[in-house]
Amino acid sequence: MTDPTTDPTDGVSGSRRRIYLDWNATAPLRPEARDAMLAALDLVGNPSSVHAEGRAVRAVVDTARAAVAALVGAQAHGLVFTSGGTEANALALTPGLTAGTGAAPRDRLLVSEIEHASVWAGGRFPTNAVATVPVTAAGAVDLAALAARLAAITAETPAARPLVSIMHANNETGVVQPIRAAADIVHAAGGLLHVDAVQSAGRIVCDIGALGADLMSLSAHKLGGPKGAGALVLGASALHITDPLLRGGGQERGLRAGTENIAAIAGFGAAAAAAARDLAADGPLMQSRRDRLEAEVMRTTPGTVVLGGAAPRLPNTTLLAHPGLRAETALIALDLAGLAVSSGAACSSGKVAASRVLAAMGIDPALAAGAIRVSLGPTTTERDTDAFVTAWNGLVRRLSRGGCGIAA
């Protein structure tokens, strides 16, 4: 194995080679996305203009919309471009969501206890209309509890119209949720299901129809597109959002006012097309690298735990913990060794805080305090994963000697 603390060069400047293992935070920009963005920057027209220049830009948006929709098996006319996954979630989580002509809005929101902060916040529902659904010790939503919560809502208010939001795959553990089964439960109770597919789209098969989702949120930068672009997909033409977040012009079917970010949308479309093309090959490759990393860590540092490892997971994600290890010091040590990893979600302004996801799973707080997320990508090599294993071994050895990374 390569020791990242002694592997000295990047082949040019003599500086230490950096190894990026934080793809769940953001994926490197795909060459196809970069090329599409550069080409879009040279276009002059406004996509709402009817002249030739405007039509040329509109064609770029339409092409990207079709590519992103195809990635998740959706119809292009049901996809609304946003500034990212957070805005897509906020647009979806609204009482002003109706299904069918003359239908009433949603009156209750259920979210799982492991949702991203943008879903956990409850969107535009009043606090007293939001409730949570627990997860199992393996990190998967508790379907029996979901059914019981929905039954209780219906018993209390027979005409209730709940909205349920469950992520497709957890950003920290990588655990893939039982969305199809959840969708059946939700629909039987007269509800609608929103799925945050930010982490899953482009990494595993993510088909909105097969999953039974009514709405789905996506983000460009998780699959090799630019930061600052996302989408909300409405799975059926009968779904309507009566209170868009941004009002003004009629862009995005009146659901997202403002001139579209053409370069970002073009990059999103190109990244989605590339991800769809490479999905069948990239998934098994990432899983083989991930499984090898886990096997080596477990072999060389007994006591290390793979959190969520008992459930189906994204092929690229592992969440590791070792008794006594503290995430904040481990992250610093790994960064100094040339390795970019995370302590979990990368959406908290750089803070290392207690994981709500691991607490929901019932993980011992002392163990959870040292959880390190390693997330791979298609270009991650065995040399990269070997470097992580070596650095991890060093952390655990220092821990046993009372050095860097130990709990206070």
Secondary structure as UniProt FT lines:
FT   TURN            4..6
FT   STRAND          19..20
FT   TURN            23..25
FT   HELIX           31..41
FT   TURN            47..48
FT   HELIX           52..71
FT   TURN            72..73
FT   HELIX           76..78
FT   STRAND          79..82
FT   HELIX           85..92
FT   STRAND          97..99
FT   TURN            101..102
FT   STRAND          108..112
FT   TURN            113..114
FT   HELIX           117..120
FT   TURN            123..124
FT   HELIX           127..129
FT   STRAND          130..133
FT   TURN            137..138
FT   HELIX           143..156
FT   TURN            158..159
FT   STRAND          162..165
FT   TURN            171..173
FT   STRAND          175..176
FT   HELIX           179..188
FT   TURN            189..190
FT   STRAND          192..196
FT   TURN            198..200
FT   TURN            202..203
FT   HELIX           208..211
FT   STRAND          215..219
FT   TURN            221..224
FT   TURN            227..228
FT   STRAND          230..234
FT   TURN            237..238
FT   STRAND          239..241
FT   HELIX           252..254
FT   HELIX           262..300
FT   TURN            302..303
FT   STRAND          305..306
FT   TURN            307..310
FT   TURN            315..316
FT   STRAND          317..321
FT   TURN            323..324
FT   HELIX           327..336
FT   TURN            337..338
FT   STRAND          339..340
FT   TURN            349..350
FT   HELIX           356..360
FT   TURN            361..362
FT   HELIX           365..368
FT   TURN            369..370
FT   STRAND          372..375
FT   TURN            378..379
FT   HELIX           382..400
FT   TURN            401..402
FT   TURN            404..405
//
